[in-house]
Amino acid sequence: VQLVESGGGLAQPGGSLRLSCAASGFDFSRHSMAWLRQAPGKEREFVATISWIGGHTEYASAVEGRFTISRDNAKKILYLRMNNLEPGDTARYYCAKAPGIWDEIHQGSQNLEVWGQGTLVTVSS
C-alpha cells in the first residue's frame, strides 16, 4: 500500500490550497478514505471522510463549509480542497484508508491506516 500526499505549502489567511493523495497497492474504489491532520504538539485529528464512490462525505465541525473532500477513482486520487484557510489549519495533513473494503469511516474511527509522510500546510501572514 502506498499513499502519497502532496499540495501543501504556505498560504495566507483566507487563501486556498488543494491537497492530493495518490493511492496504489489496494483496491482504491472499494475503500472509504479520509483526511487527518496533526498540528505541532497536538494529537492527530479527523478532518473529512468520503465513501468509496463519493456518495457520502463527513467533515469535522472546524472545517465544514470551508473544506471539500473528493475522489477520482479512475485516477486513484483523493483530494482535499481547502478554502478560507485559518491559522488554526496549520498542520501536517495525512490521507488514510479504511482497513477493509466497504468499511465506513466516521469521525472518531480509530482503526484508519496512514501510510504516507503527510504534507505540511502552514497558514500565516
Backbone bond lengths (Angstrom), bond angles and torsions (degrees), N, CA, C in turn:
res aa  C-N    CA-C-N  psi(-1)  N-CA   C-N-CA  omega(-1)  CA-C   N-CA-C  phi
1 V - - - 1.465 - - 1.526 108.92 -
2 Q 1.330 114.47 134.63 1.465 119.95 173.19 1.517 109.21 -133.23
3 L 1.313 115.48 134.52 1.457 122.88 172.69 1.519 106.23 -130.76
4 V 1.314 116.76 114.83 1.464 121.16 -175.28 1.524 109.07 -116.95
5 E 1.324 115.05 110.37 1.457 120.81 -179.25 1.534 110.74 -87.70
6 S 1.329 115.84 147.77 1.456 121.57 176.69 1.519 109.24 -154.64
7 G 1.337 115.33 170.21 1.454 120.53 174.74 1.513 115.23 103.34
8 G 1.323 117.16 -5.29 1.450 119.64 178.27 1.519 112.05 -71.64
9 G 1.310 115.03 174.65 1.455 120.00 179.76 1.509 110.93 159.76
10 L 1.324 114.84 -163.17 1.460 121.14 179.86 1.523 109.53 -96.87
11 A 1.316 116.14 130.39 1.457 121.26 177.30 1.521 109.03 -133.75
12 Q 1.309 115.77 150.98 1.458 120.43 175.68 1.524 110.16 -83.28
13 P 1.313 117.27 154.58 1.469 118.76 173.38 1.529 110.47 -53.96
14 G 1.318 115.31 134.63 1.457 120.35 -175.80 1.509 114.02 89.18
15 G 1.320 116.92 -8.44 1.455 121.13 -179.02 1.513 113.07 -83.30
16 S 1.327 114.79 -175.19 1.466 121.60 -176.67 1.522 111.13 -133.94
17 L 1.308 114.99 152.40 1.455 123.20 172.10 1.524 108.19 -145.42
18 R 1.331 116.36 153.97 1.459 120.53 172.26 1.518 108.72 -123.52
19 L 1.303 115.79 120.03 1.448 121.75 176.85 1.526 109.78 -92.69
20 S 1.322 115.65 148.94 1.460 122.39 176.33 1.515 109.49 -128.30
21 C 1.307 115.64 151.51 1.462 121.88 175.75 1.519 107.49 -136.60
22 A 1.320 116.14 112.44 1.460 121.71 178.94 1.521 109.26 -89.63
23 A 1.324 115.74 124.58 1.465 120.97 -174.94 1.522 111.14 -109.35
24 S 1.311 116.10 146.03 1.455 121.62 173.99 1.519 109.33 -156.81
25 G 1.337 114.94 161.53 1.453 119.92 175.43 1.514 115.78 88.25
26 F 1.337 116.40 3.74 1.466 119.72 176.24 1.522 107.76 -155.18
27 D 1.330 116.33 169.55 1.457 121.58 -177.42 1.528 109.41 -80.07
28 F 1.328 115.15 86.22 1.462 121.77 -173.16 1.523 111.95 -55.32
29 S 1.320 117.16 -42.81 1.467 121.03 -172.83 1.527 113.19 -69.30
30 R 1.318 118.46 -9.88 1.465 121.82 -179.78 1.520 112.71 -109.75
31 H 1.355 116.25 7.76 1.461 119.87 -179.32 1.515 111.05 -117.76
32 S 1.322 116.04 132.69 1.454 119.30 166.21 1.530 108.45 -66.32
33 M 1.329 114.76 148.76 1.460 120.93 -178.01 1.519 110.19 -129.72
34 A 1.311 115.96 162.30 1.459 120.26 -178.81 1.518 110.58 -149.24
35 W 1.305 114.72 159.81 1.461 122.36 168.25 1.532 107.57 -111.21
36 L 1.324 114.23 135.69 1.456 122.68 175.28 1.523 107.36 -122.91
37 R 1.321 117.66 162.87 1.457 119.84 174.28 1.518 110.03 -144.84
38 Q 1.328 113.77 155.52 1.456 120.25 178.58 1.524 109.11 -137.53
39 A 1.310 115.40 114.86 1.459 121.05 177.53 1.528 109.02 -86.07
40 P 1.324 116.86 156.87 1.471 119.75 -179.79 1.525 111.30 -55.50
41 G 1.326 116.22 128.33 1.452 120.95 177.44 1.510 115.46 77.57
42 K 1.328 117.15 5.12 1.463 120.60 -178.97 1.519 110.74 -121.92
43 E 1.325 115.64 164.61 1.451 120.70 177.39 1.528 109.77 -77.52
44 R 1.337 114.73 156.29 1.448 120.01 175.62 1.521 109.44 -64.40
45 E 1.331 117.03 139.93 1.452 120.33 -177.95 1.515 112.03 -133.71
46 F 1.310 114.46 156.16 1.459 122.46 179.00 1.522 110.22 -70.97
47 V 1.320 116.04 140.63 1.458 121.87 176.02 1.530 110.52 -115.08
48 A 1.323 116.38 -54.89 1.466 120.45 -176.26 1.516 110.00 -163.24
49 T 1.336 115.05 157.32 1.454 120.40 176.45 1.521 110.26 -140.37
50 I 1.325 115.24 156.87 1.460 121.49 178.89 1.517 107.94 -141.64
51 S 1.316 115.91 139.90 1.463 120.14 -179.41 1.530 110.24 -76.64
52 W 1.322 116.46 174.40 1.465 121.78 -168.51 1.517 114.66 -59.26
53 I 1.350 119.25 -34.54 1.455 118.55 175.98 1.522 111.21 -112.43
54 G 1.302 116.91 13.23 1.454 121.01 174.13 1.509 115.47 84.32
55 G 1.334 117.51 9.04 1.450 119.41 -177.25 1.511 114.48 -74.17
56 H 1.320 116.63 -19.86 1.460 120.64 -178.76 1.517 109.37 -130.28
57 T 1.321 116.60 131.61 1.460 121.70 174.15 1.525 108.78 -130.68
58 E 1.310 115.01 154.96 1.466 121.27 -179.67 1.517 107.57 -148.39
59 Y 1.330 116.55 140.74 1.465 121.25 -175.22 1.521 111.00 -129.33
60 A 1.314 115.36 150.38 1.455 120.59 168.05 1.524 108.30 -66.38
61 S 1.305 115.75 146.84 1.466 119.46 -177.06 1.523 112.06 -60.25
62 A 1.338 117.06 -29.54 1.464 120.80 -177.00 1.525 112.58 -68.36
63 V 1.331 117.44 -20.38 1.469 119.98 -175.70 1.520 112.89 -118.50
64 E 1.328 118.14 -9.42 1.464 120.32 -176.30 1.528 110.24 -59.88
65 G 1.321 114.38 134.53 1.453 120.49 -177.86 1.514 113.83 89.80
66 R 1.329 117.31 -14.52 1.473 120.99 178.81 1.522 111.75 -114.06
67 F 1.321 117.54 -33.01 1.466 122.34 -177.69 1.523 109.71 -107.65
68 T 1.337 115.63 148.48 1.460 121.56 175.82 1.517 109.41 -133.58
69 I 1.318 115.83 123.67 1.463 120.88 176.20 1.522 108.62 -96.41
70 S 1.331 115.83 141.51 1.461 120.44 178.06 1.521 108.33 -152.39
71 R 1.322 115.46 171.29 1.456 119.42 -178.90 1.514 110.20 -149.19
72 D 1.319 115.64 153.30 1.456 123.63 174.34 1.519 106.16 -123.44
73 N 1.324 116.46 99.98 1.460 119.50 -175.24 1.526 112.23 -69.39
74 A 1.309 117.79 -28.99 1.470 119.69 178.39 1.527 110.52 -66.50
75 K 1.327 116.81 -38.04 1.467 121.01 179.82 1.523 112.38 -92.44
76 K 1.324 117.02 -8.39 1.474 121.97 -177.94 1.531 111.20 59.27
77 I 1.308 115.68 48.74 1.456 121.12 -179.82 1.524 109.61 -128.06
78 L 1.302 115.53 136.20 1.463 124.14 173.50 1.525 107.73 -105.59
79 Y 1.332 116.91 139.77 1.458 121.36 -178.46 1.526 110.64 -122.87
80 L 1.324 114.13 157.45 1.464 121.21 168.72 1.527 107.27 -140.50
81 R 1.305 115.58 109.94 1.454 120.51 176.04 1.518 107.13 -90.30
82 M 1.328 116.04 125.59 1.463 121.54 -176.92 1.526 108.69 -119.25
83 N 1.306 115.90 114.89 1.463 122.07 178.05 1.523 110.31 -112.09
84 N 1.320 115.48 162.69 1.460 121.85 177.32 1.534 110.94 48.11
85 L 1.307 115.40 51.46 1.454 120.49 -176.46 1.517 111.97 -63.34
86 E 1.325 113.70 146.44 1.463 121.79 -179.82 1.530 109.07 -122.22
87 P 1.336 117.55 155.46 1.472 118.76 177.57 1.535 112.59 -54.06
88 G 1.310 117.38 -31.31 1.460 121.10 178.59 1.512 114.36 -67.98
89 D 1.334 117.50 -9.82 1.465 121.22 176.11 1.522 112.03 -84.05
90 T 1.324 117.50 -5.61 1.461 121.02 179.13 1.521 109.82 -61.66
91 A 1.325 115.60 121.74 1.467 121.34 -176.30 1.525 109.09 -177.29
92 R 1.320 114.36 169.31 1.466 119.12 167.15 1.518 106.60 -92.41
93 Y 1.325 115.78 129.50 1.456 122.58 -176.01 1.525 109.95 -104.35
94 Y 1.329 114.58 133.42 1.457 122.16 -178.64 1.523 109.98 -123.12
95 C 1.323 116.96 143.34 1.451 118.33 167.59 1.524 108.24 -96.27
96 A 1.306 115.26 152.41 1.457 121.22 -175.22 1.521 109.34 -141.72
97 K 1.319 116.72 150.96 1.456 121.72 178.83 1.531 109.97 -114.19
98 A 1.302 114.90 152.39 1.457 119.82 171.42 1.523 108.52 -67.24
99 P 1.316 118.46 152.28 1.463 119.57 -175.46 1.522 113.79 -68.29
100 G 1.320 118.81 -30.77 1.447 120.49 -177.51 1.513 112.47 -134.65
101 I 1.335 115.95 162.40 1.458 118.38 178.53 1.524 109.36 -64.22
102 W 1.321 114.14 144.37 1.459 123.93 -179.86 1.542 113.81 66.99
103 D 1.332 119.35 1.84 1.458 120.80 174.03 1.524 109.95 -67.49
104 E 1.304 116.57 139.75 1.458 120.64 176.15 1.525 109.95 -90.03
105 I 1.329 115.37 152.96 1.468 121.61 174.02 1.521 107.55 -119.52
106 H 1.311 116.20 134.33 1.457 122.11 174.61 1.519 108.62 -134.44
107 Q 1.319 115.24 160.51 1.457 118.27 175.16 1.526 107.43 -55.80
108 G 1.306 116.54 130.89 1.453 120.34 -176.84 1.510 114.24 99.48
109 S 1.342 117.46 -9.68 1.466 120.07 176.06 1.523 108.62 -59.95
110 Q 1.313 115.90 135.04 1.462 121.25 -172.50 1.518 113.94 -105.14
111 N 1.312 118.72 -13.65 1.461 120.18 -169.60 1.521 112.90 -110.96
112 L 1.326 116.11 31.36 1.459 119.30 179.80 1.525 109.89 -74.85
113 E 1.317 115.40 149.89 1.465 121.05 -177.34 1.522 110.28 -104.74
114 V 1.302 115.95 119.13 1.464 123.21 176.31 1.513 107.78 -107.78
115 W 1.328 116.43 122.78 1.457 120.11 -175.43 1.532 112.76 -116.47
116 G 1.320 117.91 -15.07 1.451 119.51 -174.43 1.519 113.87 -102.18
117 Q 1.322 115.16 -177.98 1.463 122.01 -178.61 1.517 112.27 -91.72
118 G 1.327 116.02 -7.94 1.451 119.15 -178.86 1.518 112.25 82.04
119 T 1.322 114.73 171.79 1.455 121.39 175.55 1.522 107.76 -133.40
120 L 1.330 116.00 135.83 1.454 120.96 -171.84 1.531 110.69 -88.65
121 V 1.321 115.06 128.86 1.458 122.16 175.33 1.525 108.16 -114.87
122 T 1.316 115.86 125.21 1.454 121.54 177.96 1.523 108.41 -122.20
123 V 1.327 115.75 123.84 1.460 120.69 179.47 1.521 107.70 -113.09
124 S 1.314 115.01 112.53 1.454 120.18 -175.39 1.514 109.72 -159.00
125 S 1.310 115.58 147.92 1.465 120.28 175.08 1.526 110.42 -93.92
